[in-house]
């Protein structure tokens, strides 16, 4: 998950995190982050398969900003609370464009 200029959060997946972040930082990835430079990595997790990574990306994209920030903090109690609808916020509308298959 990237924190973008202006406070937007970007969720995506890749099989080469360092390369992908560098691409975002240099504006080489057209779309959401290119218009919101600079970017900073605030959360990442390794998944054994691309399918698992894509499933988590899709799940997190649907989360509210509050829930995403709870994930960044590792605050599982808050994530659970937000999942039950307590403190429910507006869902994120951030895009997560990826390179072909990445």
C-alpha positions in Angstrom: 0.0 0.0 0.0 1.3 3.4 -1.0 0.6 6.7 0.7 0.4 9.3 -2.1 0.8 13.1 -2.2 -2.5 14.6 -0.9 -3.1 11.6 1.4 -4.6 9.2 -1.1 -3.9 5.5 -0.5 -3.0 3.2 -3.4 -3.4 -0.6 -3.2 -1.7 -2.9 -5.7 0.3 -6.1 -6.1 3.5 -7.1 -7.8 6.1 -9.8 -7.9 9.0 -7.3 -7.6 8.2 -4.7 -4.9 11.4 -2.7 -5.2 11.1 -2.3 -9.0 7.4 -1.4 -8.8 7.9 1.2 -6.1 10.7 2.8 -8.1 8.4 2.8 -11.2 5.7 4.6 -9.1 8.2 7.1 -7.6 9.5 8.1 -11.1 6.0 8.5 -12.5 6.5 5.6 -14.9 3.2 3.9 -14.0 0.4 5.8 -15.8 -2.8 6.5 -13.9 -3.6 7.0 -10.2 -0.1 7.4 -8.7 1.4 9.4 -11.6 -0.9 12.3 -10.7 -0.2 12.0 -6.9 3.6 12.0 -6.6 5.4 11.5 -4.3 4.6 8.0 -3.0 5.7 6.2 0.1 5.4 2.5 0.9 3.4 2.1 4.1 2.4 -1.5 4.1 3.3 -4.7 2.2 2.9 -8.4 2.7 4.4 -11.4 1.0 2.0 -14.0 -0.5 3.0 -17.5 -1.7 1.0 -17.1 -4.9 -0.1 -14.4 -7.3 -3.7 -15.5 -6.8 -3.4 -14.9 -3.0 -1.9 -11.5 -3.6 -4.6 -10.5 -6.1 -7.3 -11.7 -3.7 -5.9 -9.6 -0.9 -5.5 -6.6 -3.2 -9.2 -6.8 -4.2 -10.3 -7.3 -0.6 -8.3 -4.3 0.7 -9.4 -2.1 -2.2 -12.9 -2.5 -1.0 -12.1 -1.4 2.6 -12.7 2.0 4.0 -9.7 4.3 4.6 -10.0 3.8 8.3 -9.8 0.0 7.9 -6.7 0.3 5.5 -4.9 2.5 8.1 -5.7 0.0 10.8 -4.1 -2.6 8.6 -1.0 -0.4 8.3 -0.9 -0.1 12.1 -1.5 -3.9 12.5 -4.6 -3.0 14.6 -6.6 -6.2 14.1 -9.1 -5.3 16.8 -10.0 -2.2 14.9 -10.1 -4.0 11.6 -12.5 -6.5 13.2 -14.6 -3.7 14.6 -14.8 -1.9 11.3 -15.7 -5.2 9.6 -18.7 -5.5 11.9 -19.9 -2.0 10.8 -18.7 0.0 13.9 -17.2 3.3 12.8 -18.0 2.4 9.2 -16.6 4.9 6.7 -16.9 5.5 3.0 -15.1 2.9 0.9 -12.0 3.9 -0.9 -12.3 4.8 -4.6 -8.6 4.5 -5.3 -7.5 2.7 -8.3 -4.9 0.0 -8.4 -3.7 -0.2 -12.0 -1.0 -2.7 -12.5 1.3 -3.7 -15.3 0.0 -6.5 -17.5 -0.3 -9.4 -15.1 1.5 -7.7 -12.2 
